[in-house]
């Protein structure tokens, strides 16, 4: 049931991207002819009085697009018409193209800010320093049988002092299941108990069945939330760039996630609550920013490369050359996307359905 909501939420991220193009194009005086939510046959249209833009919702209400007058290299534009993309200044065209990815970057920053300021951050205790105060006792465990209670602080096992949780875990793991004398501080009094550790479920170590403090959720102040909301996306973008470089050099296995896996991962996160879901959406929005800035002619990054060429060479790329480069890269992207879609569909749905290993 969550998957349709996740798809809608992901579509919102694309709508935000297109809205970035739209709002900056209008700011530079360009005519936006269509702002469409979805593709296919049009279900609803609205054109405000005095506006040049038609707002519409289509039959497949996923993703979005904007149509700016004169944006296609093949569009015929009157040189005197200053309302077309073709006749706009190179600065106006540059910011119009860059605004889509930047809108996704800002969306990621806003989500991160909300998570930090309203949702808070988990402050995990340093178990090398935190005293071994019992948060809870597992039912049916050796600790329960020995009489250990919640809020007890274990300070000694036999002759070994226990200054921290890490020390308790190490000591119990080394016990080999032999009975251990515990010295416990309980409400200001010293209590002596005997516990017999047993192996955990996977048999990797000996435990007594007590739980450590889980940490606290702390809301960050406004200033710190704003600072982190600006720094975290920048840091993650740098890491994505480094990972891309390692993959291109063959030092790291390519890891590409298509639409099926994106929806699957986001749905899995949403099953654990709104906070994990929003963390994933922030990461996806940032990935849209990064992906769209790749220097491929079919993407915003490719268009920006054409504009940088125009600034340096002081002449535009030929319409034929730009169209051919865009068409070739679009075919390649759609081809790779189609292959990835089929592979992920097989991996996520067909294999589990037929029990294929």
Buried (B, 14 or more C-beta within 10 A) or exposed (E): EBEEEBBEBBBBBBBBBBBBBBBBBBEBEBBBBBBBBBBEEBEEEEEEEEEEBBBBBBEEBBBBBBBBBBBBBEEEBEEEEBBBBBBBEEEBBBBBBBBBBBBBBBBBBBBBBBBBBEBBBEEEBEBEEBBBBBEBBBEEBBBBBBBBBEEBEBBBBEEEEBBBBBBBBEBBBEBEEEEBEBBBBBEEEEBEBEBBBBEEEEEEBBBBBBEBBEEEEEEBEEEEBBBBBEEBBEEBBEEBEEBBEEBEEEEEEEEEEBBBBBBBBBBBBBEEEEBBBBBBBBBBBBBBBBBBBBBBBBBBBBBBBBBEBBEEEEEBBEEEEBBEBBEEBBEEBEEEEEEBBEEBBEBBEEEEEEEEE
